[in-house]
Amino acid sequence: MDESMQVDSVVPVAPAPEAPQAQPTPPAQPTDVPNSQPPLQAATSQPSQTFREIQVKVHVRRPERDNWVYLGKALVTQELSGHSSRVVVRSISTGKIVSVFGEGVDLQAEKRGNFVVISCVDGTRVVSWSLNALNNSDTVRLLASIELACYKAKQAVAEPRMHTKSRRRIERVIKDDRRKRHRRRKEQDAMVDLFARSTIAETDTPSMETTPTA
């Protein structure tokens, strides 16, 4: 009697359901959508293609000179080489390079009306270039191109103190050269004024010669 009751009290256990098997994903079908992004080479060469030539009139002032010398009309272009660039000034009549401004040149550029005056420092000597553009828009773009090409980015990042000292030295040499030119101009004006006064005094002096008597 006890054995039959124990047998009847056993609860049947249902079998565990089997886990569903993962269905294999079908391989992706190739699409015919064209690649809308341009190649890297075309993207990197875009700045040189979009830079428009700027026509200018070129004047130069040599060291120890106070007057500008006209060199003619020229075209200004920006040439890229890797991460650096340079500004090239070529004569329209001959096609020869008049001047080149790049990162290796110590200079200071400033805008004066439609002129961009570039003072290049070589030791204690200063060579000044004047580029006269056709309008204000070309003048601003020309100044920006020169400053970008001549900015010493590597030195500014690696040696900021040396970069600051170099900029101050360039400014000091340019100021000294400007001061010397102003002093020479004052001396020349004083000499011209003195010569003019002496000439007037000579003409106003009565002649000491006497007329012969009959």
KABELLIN-V17869 format. One record per backbone hydrogen bond with DSSP energy under -1.0 kcal/mol. CO is the residue of the C=O (numbers start at 0). NH is the residue of the N-H. Records with the same first field share a line. If there is no record, write none. Layout:
CO->NH  NH
This chain:
0->4
1->5
2->6
3->7
4->8
38->42
39->43
40->44
44->48
45->49
46->50
53->75
55->73
56->131
57->70
58->129
59->68
60->127
61->64
68->59
71->57
72->91
73->55
74->89
75->53
76->87
78->85
80->83
83->80
85->78
86->100
87->76
88->97  98
89->74
90->94
95->90
98->88
100->86
101->104
105->120
107->118
109->116
111->114
113->132
114->111
115->130
116->109
117->128
118->107
119->126
121->124
124->121
126->119
127->60
128->117
129->58
130->115
131->56
134->138
135->139
136->140
137->141
138->142
139->143
140->144
141->145
142->146
143->147
144->148
145->149
150->152
151->155
152->156
153->157
154->158
158->162
159->163
160->164
161->165
162->166
163->167
164->168
165->169
166->170
167->171
168->172
169->173
170->174
171->175
172->176
173->177
174->178
175->179
176->180
177->181
178->182
179->183
180->184
181->185
182->186
183->187
184->188
185->189
186->190
187->191
188->192
189->193
190->194
191->195
192->196
193->197
194->198
195->199
196->200
197->201
198->202
199->203
